[in-house]
Amino acid sequence: MNSGFPLPPGERPLTERIDALLSDAEHRDNPLRAPLAELYDAFSDHLCQLERITRISDHYQAAERDRGAGHAVNYRRQLRRLEKIVRISDQYQGMLRELNQRLEWLSHRDALTGLPNRRHALKRLREEHLRAQRGGRSFVIMIIDIDHFKDINDTWGHEFGDHALTAVAARLAASVREYDVCARWGGEEFLVMLSDTEPCTAGDNAERLRACVGSDPFIIGERQLRITVSLGVGSCRPGEELAELMKRVDDALYLAKHEGRDRIAFAR
Ligand SMILES: Nc1nc2c(ncn2[C@@H]2O[C@H](COP(=O)(O)OP(=O)(O)OP(=O)(O)O)[C@@H](O)[C@H]2O)c(=O)[nH]1
């Protein structure tokens, strides 16, 4: 038997030498022969066990290596999945953000004309009113109403009336500054608020808006149409409530209508 242990050069393996000793008839009666044989058998058994354990351990290590590689593959797959989920979630959140911004924008807009709606106009009015009451610069408001709009609807139809409303809205919006408010106040009425504006300039501003609608005809579909507007104009008095100012401007508009339309009346 060869244990596989390294041997001093030129020497026979120990196991071979023990084999030779044990099978030599000359040593048959030697009292050391039996214990040597016993020791040799025990050694051979241990060697066998050691080899078996080594084989099992090699097997086990190889299996662990394979399992480790399997885990790594699984881990990378899961990582890729997670990265994909994160990407999708980012996209989804971006879309939600855009949707929210769009909804926020829409909640302040009039669906027909695209102008800010009454709710938005009121919010801006309150802010500006508060600023003016705290000693900030004054502002001017105008309620602008299309004249005889019912006739336009009745003559050309409601859809045509919608186009006319939208066209008037576009001219008014183009005639105010970016930080002013030009909103649809309701029906065929618009509200313009000129922030940081002295009351003494209200007349010129109002005339500019009246003229931007009334001076040139509108082309709607295949028709040419003259449209005029009436305006009630006012600015806030010191300590005046917003509701009072709005009432005075409304009354002024009524006056402008009453006095013949296509004109401006100032709040008293
Ligand atoms: N097409 C259309 N018509 C609208 C809209 N909102 C309100 N109107 C119409 O606007 C008309 C307003 O009529 P009135 O209040 O009598 O006023 P008017 O005919 O303009 O007369 P004055 O204001 O007195 O010059 C009504 O016929 C409403 O139906 C809208 O969104 N689209």
The ligand as a Tripos MOL2 file, in Angstrom:
@<TRIPOS>MOLECULE
LIG
   32    34     1     0     0
SMALL
NO_CHARGES

@<TRIPOS>ATOM
      1 N1        -71.7990   80.9490  -27.1720 N.pl3     1 LIG1
      2 C1        -71.7550   81.2060  -25.8670 C.ar      1 LIG1
      3 N2        -72.6350   82.0450  -25.3260 N.ar      1 LIG1
      4 C2        -72.5890   82.3440  -24.0180 C.ar      1 LIG1
      5 C3        -71.6240   81.7850  -23.2010 C.ar      1 LIG1
      6 N3        -71.8100   82.2680  -21.9560 N.ar      1 LIG1
      7 C4        -72.8430   83.0870  -21.9900 C.ar      1 LIG1
      8 N4        -73.3360   83.1560  -23.2470 N.ar      1 LIG1
      9 C5        -74.4590   83.9040  -23.7450 C.3       1 LIG1
     10 O1        -74.2150   85.2910  -23.6330 O.3       1 LIG1
     11 C6        -75.4950   85.9320  -23.6950 C.3       1 LIG1
     12 C7        -75.5150   87.1040  -22.7830 C.3       1 LIG1
     13 O2        -76.7100   87.7340  -22.9940 O.3       1 LIG1
     14 P1        -77.1680   89.0280  -22.1960 P.3       1 LIG1
     15 O3        -76.8180   88.8790  -20.7480 O.co2     1 LIG1
     16 O4        -78.5890   89.3060  -22.5310 O.co2     1 LIG1
     17 O5        -76.2230   90.1540  -22.6970 O.3       1 LIG1
     18 P2        -75.9960   90.7260  -24.1440 P.3       1 LIG1
     19 O6        -76.8500   90.0960  -25.1650 O.co2     1 LIG1
     20 O7        -74.5270   90.6640  -24.3970 O.co2     1 LIG1
     21 O8        -76.4440   92.1720  -23.9770 O.3       1 LIG1
     22 P3        -75.7000   93.3570  -23.2320 P.3       1 LIG1
     23 O9        -74.7030   92.7420  -22.2990 O.co2     1 LIG1
     24 O10       -76.7460   94.0770  -22.4980 O.co2     1 LIG1
     25 O11       -75.0530   94.1630  -24.2780 O.co2     1 LIG1
     26 C8        -76.5420   84.8770  -23.3640 C.3       1 LIG1
     27 O12       -77.2920   84.5950  -24.5150 O.3       1 LIG1
     28 C9        -75.7310   83.6710  -22.9510 C.3       1 LIG1
     29 O13       -76.3370   82.4750  -23.3710 O.3       1 LIG1
     30 C10       -70.7050   80.8720  -23.7950 C.ar      1 LIG1
     31 O14       -69.8090   80.3000  -23.1540 O.2       1 LIG1
     32 N5        -70.8040   80.6330  -25.1100 N.ar      1 LIG1
@<TRIPOS>BOND
     1     1     2 1
     2     2     3 ar
     3     2    32 ar
     4     3     4 ar
     5     4     5 ar
     6     4     8 ar
     7     5     6 ar
     8     5    30 ar
     9     6     7 ar
    10     7     8 ar
    11     8     9 1
    12     9    10 1
    13     9    28 1
    14    10    11 1
    15    11    12 1
    16    11    26 1
    17    12    13 1
    18    13    14 1
    19    14    15 2
    20    14    16 1
    21    14    17 1
    22    17    18 1
    23    18    19 2
    24    18    20 1
    25    18    21 1
    26    21    22 1
    27    22    23 2
    28    22    24 1
    29    22    25 1
    30    26    27 1
    31    26    28 1
    32    28    29 1
    33    30    31 2
    34    30    32 ar
@<TRIPOS>SUBSTRUCTURE
     1 LIG1         1 GROUP 0 **** ****
